[in-house]
Amino acid sequence: MSPSSRVTTVVAMTDLRMERDPEHPAGADLTDAIEAPSTHHTVPSKESESYTHGHHESVLRAHRARTAQNSAGFLLPHLRDDMTLLDVGCGPGTVTVDLARLLPGGEVVGVDASETVLEAARNHADAVGFSHVRFEQANAYELPFEDDTFDVVYAHQLLQHLSDPVAALREMKRVARPGGLVAVRDADYAAMAWYPESPGLTEWNTLYHEVTHAYGFEPDAGRRLFSWVQQAGFDVAQMVPSASSWCYATPTDRQWWGQVWAERCVASNFAGQAKESGLADDVALEQLAQDWLAWAQAPDGWFAILHGEVLARA
């Protein structure tokens, strides 16, 4: 859509900042159901790819709310306390450190392309006093580890931001030990649902798809994970696909989630890419921010995010 087709009413944003972690479900139980894989062609790229969300405070605030329970529930039953684990695309490290709590006799490494966010992750690990977790800057396509290094390789909300997710999965498989686990989980933007009906949130979802596609990324990664993992060379007989969700419906969670996205619409890298690609202007993005805040005020407001998950043996 062109910028002129978007709503352009300017309203000043309200600051509703809240620092509470949302109460996400723990994650669906694993099943052994296997469906026919879909086909997806990706465009090769380098690590210079621009992360859609960037590292604005609104983005990091959402990332810091993630825990092992709400972001890796499908993996947790398979962990032993002496395992070595690699978290690819670890961000500010809250999930990484939380996983380290469950592996007191093991070793946990978090890697990310951004040195800035890694500094926040190191500070978090230092604050809890864990010595068996460390963080390194790394390219997801060229992980700086020997073959067969880790018992578990985990990536959460990463593959949707890469133009060649299959290549990244092959690299994860390379550094996983034979018989080890590769665990991936990604959201699916086309499967997101909300109430009450909101033309503004529908417009936001359409714009998000347009922006990510313009940069060569796949926002509906969740439904494609099972196919991508197969394309990366994993044995389908050794995979367990599943799904789980996050839900924002309590008044506090609605305010938190609505404010996070209101800020992202005008201040994160998503806003910059929307403007850079000519898909939206400042006025249209400001209106989307207001639409998010209006949704958050609805007493019957509800928002759900579906995630695809795959647990695969290397």
VEXDREN-2710 file (C-alpha; in Angstrom, 1 decimal):
% VEXDREN-2710
k/r/px/py/pz
1/MET/0.0/0.0/0.0
2/SER/1.1/3.5/-0.6
3/PRO/1.5/6.0/2.2
4/SER/-1.5/8.0/0.9
5/SER/-3.7/5.0/1.4
6/ARG/-3.0/4.9/5.1
7/VAL/-4.9/6.9/7.8
8/THR/-3.1/10.1/8.5
9/THR/-4.7/11.7/11.6
10/VAL/-2.1/13.0/14.0
11/VAL/-2.8/12.5/17.7
12/ALA/-0.1/12.9/20.4
13/MET/0.9/9.6/22.0
14/THR/0.2/8.9/25.6
15/ASP/3.0/7.5/27.7
16/LEU/1.7/4.4/29.4
17/ARG/5.1/2.7/30.2
18/MET/4.8/-0.3/32.4
19/GLU/7.6/-2.6/33.5
20/ARG/5.6/-5.7/34.4
21/ASP/6.4/-9.0/32.7
22/PRO/3.2/-10.3/30.9
23/GLU/1.8/-13.7/32.1
24/HIS/2.4/-15.9/29.1
25/PRO/1.4/-19.6/28.9
26/ALA/4.2/-22.1/29.5
27/GLY/4.0/-23.6/26.0
28/ALA/2.1/-26.5/24.5
29/ASP/2.9/-30.1/25.3
30/LEU/4.9/-31.8/22.5
31/THR/3.1/-34.1/20.2
32/ASP/4.3/-36.6/17.5
33/ALA/1.9/-35.3/14.8
34/ILE/3.7/-34.7/11.5
35/GLU/2.1/-32.9/8.6
36/ALA/3.3/-32.6/5.0
37/PRO/6.0/-30.0/4.6
38/SER/5.3/-26.8/2.7
39/THR/7.7/-25.2/0.2
40/HIS/9.5/-21.9/0.9
41/HIS/12.2/-20.3/-1.2
42/THR/14.5/-17.8/0.6
43/VAL/16.9/-15.2/-0.6
44/PRO/20.6/-15.6/0.5
45/SER/21.9/-12.7/2.5
46/LYS/24.7/-11.7/4.9
47/GLU/24.6/-10.9/8.6
48/SER/24.4/-7.2/7.6
49/GLU/20.6/-7.8/7.3
50/SER/18.7/-5.1/9.2
51/TYR/16.8/-6.5/12.2
52/THR/13.2/-5.4/11.7
53/HIS/12.6/-4.5/15.4
54/GLY/16.0/-3.1/16.2
55/HIS/17.0/-2.5/19.8
56/HIS/14.8/0.4/20.9
57/GLU/13.9/0.3/24.6
58/SER/10.3/-0.7/23.7
59/VAL/11.7/-3.8/21.9
60/LEU/14.1/-4.7/24.7
61/ARG/11.3/-4.2/27.3
62/ALA/9.3/-6.9/25.5
63/HIS/12.3/-9.2/25.1
64/ARG/13.1/-8.8/28.8
65/ALA/9.7/-10.2/29.6
66/ARG/10.6/-13.6/28.0
67/THR/11.5/-16.5/30.2
68/ALA/12.4/-20.1/29.7
69/GLN/8.8/-21.1/30.7
70/ASN/7.0/-18.8/28.3
71/SER/9.5/-19.0/25.4
72/ALA/11.0/-22.5/25.6
73/GLY/8.3/-24.6/27.2
74/PHE/8.5/-27.2/24.4
75/LEU/12.2/-27.7/25.2
76/LEU/12.2/-27.8/29.0
77/PRO/11.2/-31.4/29.5
78/HIS/14.2/-32.6/27.5
79/LEU/16.9/-30.7/29.4
80/ARG/19.4/-32.3/31.8
81/ASP/21.2/-30.2/34.4
82/ASP/24.7/-31.0/32.9
83/MET/24.0/-30.1/29.3
84/THR/25.8/-27.5/27.1
85/LEU/23.4/-25.1/25.4
86/LEU/23.7/-22.4/22.7
87/ASP/21.1/-19.7/22.4
88/VAL/21.3/-18.2/18.9
89/GLY/19.9/-14.6/18.8
90/CYS/19.8/-14.3/22.5
91/GLY/19.0/-10.6/22.7
92/PRO/19.2/-9.2/26.3
93/GLY/19.7/-12.7/27.7
94/THR/16.7/-13.2/30.0
95/VAL/15.8/-16.6/28.4
96/THR/19.5/-17.5/28.2
97/VAL/20.1/-16.9/31.9
98/ASP/16.8/-18.6/32.8
99/LEU/17.9/-21.7/30.9
100/ALA/21.2/-21.5/32.8
101/ARG/19.2/-21.8/36.0
102/LEU/18.0/-25.2/34.8
103/LEU/21.5/-26.3/33.8
104/PRO/23.6/-25.7/36.9
105/GLY/26.1/-28.4/36.0
106/GLY/26.4/-27.5/32.3
107/GLU/27.5/-24.5/30.2
108/VAL/25.3/-22.0/28.4
109/VAL/26.4/-19.6/25.6
110/GLY/24.3/-16.8/24.2
111/VAL/25.2/-15.2/20.8
112/ASP/23.8/-12.2/19.1
113/ALA/24.8/-9.9/16.2
114/SER/24.5/-6.8/18.3
115/GLU/27.3/-6.0/20.7
116/THR/25.1/-3.4/22.4
117/VAL/22.4/-5.9/23.4
118/LEU/25.1/-8.4/24.5
119/GLU/26.4/-5.9/27.0
120/ALA/22.9/-5.9/28.6
121/ALA/22.9/-9.7/28.6
122/ARG/26.2/-9.8/30.4
123/ASN/25.0/-7.3/33.0
124/HIS/21.9/-9.5/33.6
125/ALA/24.0/-12.6/34.0
126/ASP/26.4/-10.8/36.4
127/ALA/23.4/-9.5/38.4
128/VAL/22.3/-13.1/39.1
129/GLY/25.8/-14.3/39.7
130/PHE/26.0/-17.1/37.1
131/SER/29.5/-18.1/36.1
132/HIS/28.4/-20.9/33.7
133/VAL/26.8/-18.6/31.2
134/ARG/28.6/-16.3/28.7
135/PHE/27.8/-14.1/25.7
136/GLU/29.6/-13.6/22.4
137/GLN/29.0/-11.6/19.3
138/ALA/28.4/-13.9/16.3
139/ASN/26.9/-14.3/12.9
140/ALA/24.0/-16.8/12.8
141/TYR/25.3/-18.1/9.5
142/GLU/28.9/-18.6/10.7
143/LEU/28.8/-19.6/14.4
144/PRO/32.3/-19.4/15.9
145/PHE/32.2/-23.0/17.3
146/GLU/33.6/-26.3/16.3
147/ASP/31.4/-29.1/14.9
148/ASP/29.5/-31.2/17.4
149/THR/30.0/-28.7/20.3
150/PHE/26.6/-28.4/22.0
151/ASP/24.0/-30.8/23.4
152/VAL/21.2/-28.2/22.7
153/VAL/21.0/-25.4/20.1
154/TYR/18.0/-23.1/20.7
155/ALA/16.7/-20.1/18.7
156/HIS/13.6/-18.1/19.6
157/GLN/12.1/-15.5/17.3
158/LEU/15.2/-15.5/15.2
159/LEU/14.5/-17.3/11.8
160/GLN/11.7/-14.8/10.9
161/HIS/14.4/-12.1/10.8
162/LEU/16.8/-13.9/8.5
163/SER/16.6/-14.0/4.7
164/ASP/18.0/-17.5/4.6
165/PRO/16.6/-19.4/7.6
166/VAL/17.5/-22.8/6.2
167/ALA/21.2/-21.8/6.0
168/ALA/21.0/-20.7/9.7
169/LEU/19.4/-24.0/10.6
170/ARG/22.1/-26.0/8.8
171/GLU/24.7/-24.0/10.9
172/MET/22.8/-24.9/14.1
173/LYS/22.8/-28.5/13.1
174/ARG/26.6/-28.3/12.4
175/VAL/27.4/-27.2/16.0
176/ALA/25.0/-29.6/17.6
177/ARG/26.4/-32.9/18.8
178/PRO/25.1/-36.1/17.1
179/GLY/21.9/-37.0/18.8
180/GLY/21.7/-33.5/20.3
181/LEU/18.7/-31.2/20.0
182/VAL/18.0/-28.2/17.9
183/ALA/14.9/-26.3/19.2
184/VAL/13.4/-23.4/17.3
185/ARG/10.3/-21.3/17.9
186/ASP/8.9/-18.4/15.9
187/ALA/5.7/-16.3/15.8
188/ASP/3.3/-16.3/12.9
189/TYR/2.0/-12.8/12.1
190/ALA/-0.8/-13.9/9.8
191/ALA/-2.1/-16.1/12.6
192/MET/-2.3/-13.3/15.2
193/ALA/-5.8/-12.6/16.4
194/TRP/-7.4/-9.8/18.4
195/TYR/-10.6/-8.4/19.7
196/PRO/-12.4/-6.0/19.4
197/GLU/-12.2/-5.6/15.6
198/SER/-9.7/-2.9/14.8
199/PRO/-9.1/-1.5/11.3
200/GLY/-5.9/0.1/12.8
201/LEU/-4.5/-3.2/14.0
202/THR/-5.4/-4.9/10.7
203/GLU/-3.6/-2.1/8.9
204/TRP/-0.6/-2.5/11.3
205/ASN/-0.5/-6.3/10.5
206/THR/-0.6/-5.6/6.8
207/LEU/2.1/-3.0/7.0
208/TYR/4.3/-5.3/9.1
209/HIS/4.1/-8.0/6.3
210/GLU/4.9/-5.4/3.6
211/VAL/7.9/-4.1/5.5
212/THR/9.4/-7.5/6.3
213/HIS/8.8/-8.8/2.8
214/ALA/10.5/-5.6/1.4
215/TYR/13.6/-6.6/3.3
216/GLY/13.5/-10.3/2.4
217/PHE/12.2/-11.7/5.7
218/GLU/9.3/-14.0/6.4
219/PRO/6.9/-12.8/9.2
220/ASP/4.8/-16.0/9.0
221/ALA/7.7/-18.1/10.0
222/GLY/5.8/-20.1/12.6
223/ARG/3.9/-22.2/10.1
224/ARG/7.1/-22.7/8.0
225/LEU/9.5/-24.0/10.7
226/PHE/8.7/-27.6/10.2
227/SER/9.4/-27.3/6.4
228/TRP/12.6/-25.3/6.9
229/VAL/14.0/-27.8/9.4
230/GLN/13.4/-30.6/6.9
231/GLN/15.1/-28.5/4.2
232/ALA/18.1/-28.0/6.5
233/GLY/18.7/-31.8/6.4
234/PHE/17.2/-33.0/9.7
235/ASP/15.6/-36.5/9.7
236/VAL/11.8/-36.0/9.8
237/ALA/11.4/-39.1/11.9
238/GLN/13.5/-37.4/14.6
239/MET/11.4/-34.1/14.7
240/VAL/8.6/-33.1/16.9
241/PRO/6.5/-30.1/15.6
242/SER/4.2/-28.3/18.0
243/ALA/2.6/-24.9/18.7
244/SER/1.9/-22.7/21.6
245/SER/0.7/-19.2/22.2
246/TRP/1.0/-16.0/24.2
247/CYS/-2.2/-14.1/25.2
248/TYR/-2.7/-10.5/26.4
249/ALA/-6.1/-10.0/27.9
250/THR/-5.8/-8.7/31.5
251/PRO/-6.0/-5.0/31.9
252/THR/-2.3/-4.8/32.9
253/ASP/-1.2/-7.0/30.1
254/ARG/-3.2/-5.1/27.5
255/GLN/-1.7/-1.8/28.6
256/TRP/1.8/-3.3/28.5
257/TRP/1.4/-4.9/25.1
258/GLY/-0.4/-1.9/23.6
259/GLN/2.2/0.5/24.8
260/VAL/5.1/-1.7/23.6
261/TRP/3.7/-1.7/20.0
262/ALA/2.6/2.0/20.1
263/GLU/6.2/2.9/20.8
264/ARG/7.6/0.4/18.2
265/CYS/5.3/2.0/15.5
266/VAL/7.0/5.4/15.8
267/ALA/10.4/4.8/17.4
268/SER/11.8/1.3/16.6
269/ASN/13.7/0.1/13.5
270/PHE/10.3/-1.1/12.2
271/ALA/9.2/2.5/11.8
272/GLY/12.5/3.4/10.1
273/GLN/12.2/0.6/7.6
274/ALA/8.5/1.4/6.9
275/LYS/9.6/5.0/6.0
276/GLU/12.8/3.9/4.2
277/SER/10.9/1.5/2.0
278/GLY/8.2/4.1/1.2
279/LEU/5.4/2.1/2.8
280/ALA/4.4/4.6/5.5
281/ASP/5.1/8.1/6.7
282/ASP/5.4/9.6/10.2
283/VAL/1.7/10.6/10.2
284/ALA/0.5/7.1/9.3
285/LEU/2.8/5.5/11.9
286/GLU/1.6/7.9/14.6
287/GLN/-2.0/6.9/13.8
288/LEU/-1.1/3.2/14.1
289/ALA/0.4/3.9/17.5
290/GLN/-2.9/5.6/18.6
291/ASP/-4.8/2.6/17.3
292/TRP/-2.7/0.3/19.5
293/LEU/-3.3/2.5/22.5
294/ALA/-7.1/2.6/21.8
295/TRP/-7.2/-1.2/21.6
296/ALA/-5.3/-1.4/25.0
297/GLN/-8.1/0.6/26.6
298/ALA/-10.9/-1.7/25.5
299/PRO/-12.2/-3.6/28.6
300/ASP/-12.8/-6.7/26.5
301/GLY/-9.5/-6.4/24.6
302/TRP/-7.8/-9.7/23.8
303/PHE/-4.7/-10.4/21.6
304/ALA/-3.1/-13.8/20.9
305/ILE/0.1/-14.8/19.2
306/LEU/0.5/-18.3/17.7
307/HIS/4.0/-19.7/17.7
308/GLY/5.3/-22.6/15.6
309/GLU/7.9/-24.9/17.3
310/VAL/10.1/-27.7/16.2
311/LEU/12.3/-30.0/18.3
312/ALA/14.8/-31.9/16.1
313/ARG/17.6/-34.4/16.7
314/ALA/20.8/-33.6/15.0
END
